[in-house]
Amino acid sequence: MRIMILNGPNLNMLGIREPHIYGSTTLNAIKASCEEFAAFTGTQLAFHQSNHEGVLVDLIQSARQGADLAGVAHLIGSRLERCAPQWRRSAESAQLRRQSQESESTSEASPRGQ
């Protein structure tokens, strides 16, 4: 089996930028965890990060050649989740932060005393 993990813009800053929000785990640590998982399961792993969306699109399109795309949802739902569970925590933290900021901006826009 082959797995390609694509990491988009700013994920190279994991563990560096705002670790109190996103955690202290770096992208290199996540990559090492995924490589360990791939070696354990006999899976071929390609791990990429780019801050340029066009590069990611090119990688996706090149991977489609000879790929079995039917298993993608299964991989995302089970294997990748076990590979690096800290991604979920990071995403949840970012979502909570956005919700908090939206809530603050909405309350600031409301007239006082109402």
N, CA, C and O of each residue as an XYZ file, in Angstrom:
456
protein
N       0.839     -1.165      0.000
C       0.000      0.000      0.000
C       0.891      1.237      0.000
O       1.985      1.242      0.563
N       0.386      2.287     -0.650
C       1.107      3.556     -0.691
C       0.248      4.635     -0.029
O      -0.965      4.689     -0.227
N       0.887      5.474      0.744
C       0.211      6.611      1.370
C       1.010      7.868      1.060
O       2.231      7.902      1.215
N       0.307      8.885      0.624
C       0.924     10.195      0.435
C       0.270     11.153      1.432
O      -0.951     11.306      1.457
N       1.091     11.782      2.236
C       0.597     12.766      3.193
C       1.061     14.128      2.727
O       2.258     14.378      2.587
N       0.102     15.005      2.487
C       0.395     16.363      2.048
C       0.092     17.330      3.179
O      -0.981     17.286      3.781
N       1.030     18.187      3.455
C       0.892     19.202      4.494
C       0.953     20.558      3.823
O       1.926     20.881      3.142
N      -0.075     21.341      4.012
C      -0.209     22.606      3.314
C       0.485     23.769      3.993
O       1.334     23.597      4.867
N       0.095     24.961      3.560
C       0.730     26.191      4.024
C       0.778     26.313      5.545
O      -0.195     26.041      6.248
N       1.924     26.725      6.013
C       2.224     27.028      7.413
C       2.360     25.812      8.323
O       2.685     25.974      9.499
N       2.125     24.609      7.826
C       2.286     23.449      8.703
C       3.752     23.193      9.040
O       4.051     22.473      9.993
N       4.654     23.769      8.279
C       6.069     23.691      8.632
C       6.353     24.466      9.922
O       7.435     24.331     10.493
N       5.410     25.263     10.380
C       5.568     26.054     11.600
C       5.017     25.349     12.841
O       5.079     25.899     13.940
N       4.477     24.136     12.675
C       3.972     23.393     13.831
C       5.072     23.225     14.866
O       6.214     22.905     14.536
N       4.710     23.444     16.116
C       5.665     23.311     17.207
C       6.534     24.531     17.407
O       7.230     24.643     18.417
N       6.501     25.447     16.455
C       7.312     26.656     16.522
C       6.416     27.868     16.781
O       6.642     28.635     17.717
N       5.406     28.024     15.943
C       4.512     29.172     16.054
C       3.369     28.859     17.013
O       2.645     27.883     16.815
N       3.206     29.655     18.021
C       2.131     29.558     18.999
C       1.944     28.138     19.545
O       0.861     27.565     19.427
N       2.996     27.571     20.140
C       2.879     26.204     20.670
C       1.828     26.079     21.769
O       1.323     24.983     22.011
N       1.490     27.174     22.434
C       0.451     27.125     23.466
C      -0.925     26.887     22.843
O      -1.857     26.491     23.543
N      -1.061     27.122     21.547
C      -2.329     26.881     20.848
C      -2.256     25.591     20.037
O      -3.141     24.740     20.127
N      -1.200     25.454     19.248
C      -1.095     24.337     18.319
C      -0.292     23.162     18.843
O      -0.219     22.123     18.187
N       0.309     23.306     20.007
C       1.106     22.227     20.573
C       2.571     22.373     20.218
O       2.941     23.204     19.389
N       3.386     21.575     20.839
C       4.833     21.673     20.643
C       5.366     20.618     19.668
O       6.566     20.578     19.399
N       4.498     19.778     19.144
C       4.928     18.745     18.203
C       5.242     19.379     16.858
O       4.409     20.079     16.282
N       6.436     19.135     16.368
C       6.850     19.706     15.081
C       6.413     18.811     13.922
O       6.065     17.646     14.111
N       6.441     19.379     12.735
C       6.109     18.594     11.552
C       7.120     17.468     11.353
O       6.757     16.385     10.893
N       8.371     17.711     11.691
C       9.377     16.641     11.597
C       9.069     15.488     12.544
O       9.306     14.328     12.207
N       8.542     15.800     13.730
C       8.161     14.742     14.670
C       6.967     13.951     14.135
O       6.907     12.730     14.279
N       6.035     14.646     13.529
C       4.880     13.975     12.924
C       5.345     13.085     11.779
O       4.888     11.951     11.635
N       6.251     13.607     10.974
C       6.791     12.816      9.865
C       7.475     11.552     10.396
O       7.277     10.466      9.853
N       8.269     11.690     11.444
C       8.959     10.531     12.023
C       7.952      9.501     12.530
O       8.152      8.298     12.358
N       6.880      9.967     13.149
C       5.825      9.066     13.638
C       5.168      8.327     12.473
O       4.912      7.126     12.551
N       4.904      9.054     11.407
C       4.281      8.427     10.234
C       5.229      7.437      9.560
O       4.800      6.382      9.091
N       6.512      7.778      9.514
C       7.496      6.866      8.932
C       7.606      5.585      9.757
O       7.738      4.493      9.205
N       7.550      5.726     11.060
C       7.587      4.556     11.940
C       6.365      3.670     11.703
O       6.477      2.446     11.623
N       5.207      4.303     11.593
C       3.971      3.574     11.316
C       4.052      2.867      9.963
O       3.663      1.706      9.841
N       4.558      3.572      8.949
C       4.678      2.988      7.611
C       5.626      1.789      7.616
O       5.342      0.765      6.994
N       6.732      1.917      8.309
C       7.681      0.804      8.387
C       7.056     -0.395      9.094
O       7.247     -1.536      8.674
N       6.315     -0.137     10.160
C       5.667     -1.202     10.925
C       4.623     -1.937     10.090
O       4.471     -3.152     10.215
N       3.905     -1.207      9.243
C       2.829     -1.812      8.446
C       3.264     -2.204      7.042
O       2.472     -2.759      6.280
N       4.511     -1.922      6.694
C       4.983     -2.249      5.350
C       4.376     -1.356      4.280
O       4.196     -1.772      3.136
N       4.070     -0.145      4.659
C       3.441      0.814      3.756
C       4.494      1.742      3.165
O       5.419      2.168      3.857
N       4.344      2.051      1.884
C       5.225      3.014      1.239
C       4.678      4.411      1.533
O       3.510      4.690      1.260
N       5.509      5.280      2.083
C       5.061      6.602      2.514
C       5.766      7.698      1.732
O       6.984      7.677      1.558
N       4.980      8.650      1.269
C       5.513      9.890      0.696
C       4.949     11.023      1.548
O       3.732     11.149      1.690
N       5.817     11.836      2.106
C       5.425     12.891      3.043
C       5.929     14.215      2.483
O       7.131     14.390      2.286
N       5.019     15.142      2.226
C       5.393     16.415      1.606
C       4.782     17.579      2.363
O       3.718     17.458      2.971
N       5.471     18.705      2.317
C       4.934     19.959      2.839
C       5.290     21.051      1.858
O       6.413     21.119      1.359
N       4.305     21.918      1.584
C       4.562     23.075      0.735
C       3.686     24.228      1.180
O       2.541     24.041      1.591
N       4.241     25.416      1.090
C       3.463     26.618      1.356
C       2.786     27.119      0.084
O       2.127     28.159      0.099
N       2.945     26.395     -1.003
C       2.389     26.789     -2.295
C       1.358     25.758     -2.743
O       1.697     24.604     -3.008
N       0.115     26.177     -2.824
C      -0.969     25.247     -3.136
C      -0.792     24.581     -4.492
O      -1.183     23.427     -4.663
N      -0.215     25.279     -5.453
C       0.006     24.688     -6.767
C       0.907     23.467     -6.719
O       0.698     22.513     -7.468
N       1.899     23.487     -5.854
C       2.792     22.339     -5.672
C       1.993     21.150     -5.144
O       2.187     20.018     -5.586
N       1.097     21.414     -4.200
C       0.276     20.337     -3.636
C      -0.661     19.761     -4.684
O      -0.856     18.547     -4.746
N      -1.244     20.630     -5.511
C      -2.122     20.159     -6.594
C      -1.327     19.280     -7.554
O      -1.808     18.227     -7.973
N      -0.121     19.702     -7.901
C       0.723     18.886     -8.791
C       1.013     17.520     -8.180
O       0.983     16.512     -8.886
N       1.291     17.469     -6.882
C       1.556     16.194     -6.208
C       0.324     15.295     -6.233
O       0.435     14.093     -6.474
N      -0.838     15.871     -5.985
C      -2.081     15.086     -6.016
C      -2.317     14.529     -7.413
O      -2.637     13.351     -7.572
N      -2.161     15.368     -8.412
C      -2.409     14.916     -9.777
C      -1.407     13.862    -10.212
O      -1.775     12.927    -10.923
N      -0.160     13.988     -9.807
C       0.827     12.968    -10.190
C       0.571     11.656     -9.457
O       0.860     10.584     -9.990
N       0.029     11.728     -8.240
C      -0.247     10.514     -7.468
C      -1.457      9.759     -8.002
O      -1.593      8.564     -7.740
N      -2.330     10.421     -8.736
C      -3.534      9.770     -9.254
C      -3.196      8.689    -10.265
O      -3.975      7.754    -10.449
N      -2.072      8.796    -10.911
C      -1.689      7.805    -11.904
C      -1.430      6.471    -11.217
O      -0.483      6.333    -10.442
N      -2.263      5.511    -11.502
C      -2.104      4.177    -10.937
C      -2.559      4.063     -9.498
O      -2.285      3.058     -8.843
N      -3.249      5.072     -8.991
C      -3.674      5.038     -7.587
C      -5.065      4.439     -7.456
O      -5.907      4.569     -8.345
N      -5.282      3.786     -6.336
C      -6.602      3.282     -5.988
C      -7.231      4.306     -5.044
O      -6.993      4.275     -3.837
N      -8.028      5.205     -5.600
C      -8.591      6.292     -4.814
C      -9.762      5.849     -3.945
O     -10.223      6.617     -3.100
N     -10.250      4.633     -4.136
C     -11.385      4.160     -3.341
C     -11.022      4.020     -1.868
O     -11.890      4.125     -1.002
N      -9.758      3.787     -1.582
C      -9.358      3.577     -0.195
C      -8.995      4.845      0.558
O      -8.633      4.778      1.732
N      -9.085      5.996     -0.090
C      -8.649      7.234      0.546
C      -9.438      7.537      1.813
O      -8.840      7.863      2.838
N     -10.757      7.438      1.769
C     -11.569      7.751      2.949
C     -11.222      6.807      4.106
O     -11.158      7.231      5.260
N     -11.000      5.540      3.795
C     -10.637      4.582      4.835
C      -9.297      4.957      5.468
O      -9.141      4.900      6.688
N      -8.337      5.339      4.631
C      -7.029      5.705      5.143
C      -7.117      6.917      6.065
O      -6.532      6.936      7.148
N      -7.847      7.910      5.621
C      -7.973      9.118      6.433
C      -8.690      8.788      7.732
O      -8.301      9.273      8.795
N      -9.727      7.973      7.661
C     -10.531      7.672      8.831
C      -9.863      6.780      9.848
O     -10.223      6.820     11.024
N      -8.895      5.970      9.431
C      -8.331      5.040     10.399
C      -6.809      5.140     10.512
O      -6.295      5.457     11.585
N      -6.109      4.885      9.470
C      -4.652      4.778      9.570
C      -3.962      6.093      9.872
O      -3.100      6.152     10.749
N      -4.325      7.140      9.165
C      -3.663      8.413      9.404
C      -4.000      8.961     10.782
O      -3.186      9.638     11.409
N      -5.189      8.667     11.240
C      -5.587      9.111     12.569
C      -4.683      8.490     13.632
O      -4.294      9.163     14.587
N      -4.353      7.222     13.471
C      -3.465      6.553     14.415
C      -2.021      6.994     14.232
O      -1.225      6.964     15.171
N      -1.693      7.405     13.005
C      -0.327      7.809     12.701
C       0.056      9.078     13.455
O       1.154      9.169     14.004
N      -0.834     10.043     13.483
C      -0.508     11.319     14.130
C      -1.755     11.935     14.751
O      -2.312     12.885     14.200
N      -2.200     11.410     15.890
C      -3.431     11.917     16.501
C      -3.330     13.368     16.942
O      -4.357     14.006     17.172
N      -2.122     13.909     17.068
C      -1.989     15.293     17.498
C      -2.542     16.266     16.458
O      -2.844     17.411     16.794
N      -2.681     15.836     15.202
C      -3.255     16.727     14.186
C      -4.659     17.126     14.579
O      -5.039     18.289     14.442
N      -5.430     16.176     15.065
C      -6.817     16.462     15.435
C      -6.850     17.499     16.557
O      -7.625     18.454     16.516
N      -5.991     17.291     17.564
C      -5.969     18.255     18.676
C      -5.594     19.641     18.177
O      -6.166     20.636     18.622
N      -4.645     19.715     17.263
C      -4.222     21.001     16.725
C      -5.362     21.667     15.963
O      -5.590     22.868     16.109
N      -6.069     20.901     15.161
C      -7.188     21.446     14.394
C      -8.304     21.899     15.321
O      -8.910     22.947     15.099
N      -8.581     21.113     16.365
C      -9.625     21.490     17.311
C      -9.237     22.761     18.065
O     -10.089     23.616     18.307
N      -7.981     22.895     18.434
C      -7.517     24.097     19.119
C      -7.679     25.323     18.225
O      -8.114     26.382     18.678
N      -7.328     25.168     16.964
C      -7.462     26.283     16.028
C      -8.923     26.665     15.844
O      -9.253     27.848     15.769
N      -9.797     25.670     15.771
C     -11.223     25.943     15.613
C     -11.769     26.667     16.842
O     -12.523     27.630     16.698
N     -11.408     26.228     18.037
C     -11.857     26.890     19.259
C     -11.354     28.328     19.323
O     -12.069     29.228     19.763
N     -10.118     28.531     18.880
C      -9.551     29.874     18.877
C     -10.327     30.780     17.930
O     -10.639     31.918     18.281
N     -10.643     30.285     16.723
C     -11.425     31.077     15.767
C     -12.796     31.413     16.332
O     -13.262     32.546     16.212
N     -13.444     30.424     16.951
C     -14.765     30.657     17.529
C     -14.693     31.709     18.626
O     -15.581     32.556     18.729
N     -13.656     31.668     19.439
C     -13.485     32.641     20.510
C     -13.277     34.037     19.931
O     -13.856     35.008     20.420
N     -12.454     34.136     18.895
C     -12.202     35.432     18.261
C     -13.471     35.978     17.618
O     -13.748     37.174     17.706
N     -14.254     35.095     16.963
C     -15.509     35.524     16.348
C     -16.485     36.003     17.407
O     -17.184     36.997     17.209
N     -16.534     35.303     18.527
C     -17.416     35.673     19.621
C     -17.025     37.039     20.187
O     -17.885     37.875     20.466
N     -15.714     37.254     20.353
C     -15.231     38.534     20.871
C     -15.542     39.673     19.914
O     -15.957     40.748     20.345
N     -15.343     39.447     18.606
C     -15.607     40.514     17.652
C     -17.093     40.816     17.544
O     -17.473     41.963     17.307
N     -17.948     39.796     17.716
C     -19.382     40.005     17.680
C     -19.843     40.785     18.905
O     -20.679     41.681     18.785
N     -19.313     40.462     20.077
C     -19.715     41.171     21.297
C     -19.199     42.597     21.287
O     -19.856     43.486     21.827
N     -18.027     42.843     20.681
C     -17.501     44.199     20.588
C     -18.344     45.054     19.646
O     -18.451     46.266     19.835
N     -18.937     44.432     18.638
C     -19.732     45.168     17.665
C     -21.115     45.486     18.207
O     -21.783     46.380     17.688
N     -21.567     44.771     19.244
C     -22.893     44.989     19.805
C     -22.901     46.244     20.678
O     -21.928     46.521     21.380
N     -24.009     47.007     20.635
C     -24.105     48.179     21.502
C     -24.070     47.757     22.971
O     -24.630     46.721     23.329
N     -23.434     48.530     23.800
C     -23.318     48.236     25.227
C     -24.669     48.388     25.907
O     -25.486     49.227     25.527
N     -24.885     47.560     26.918
C     -26.099     47.666     27.702
C     -27.288     46.942     27.125
O     -28.393     47.066     27.653
N     -27.102     46.201     26.077
C     -28.223     45.466     25.506
C     -28.085     44.000     25.774
O     -28.941     43.215     25.366
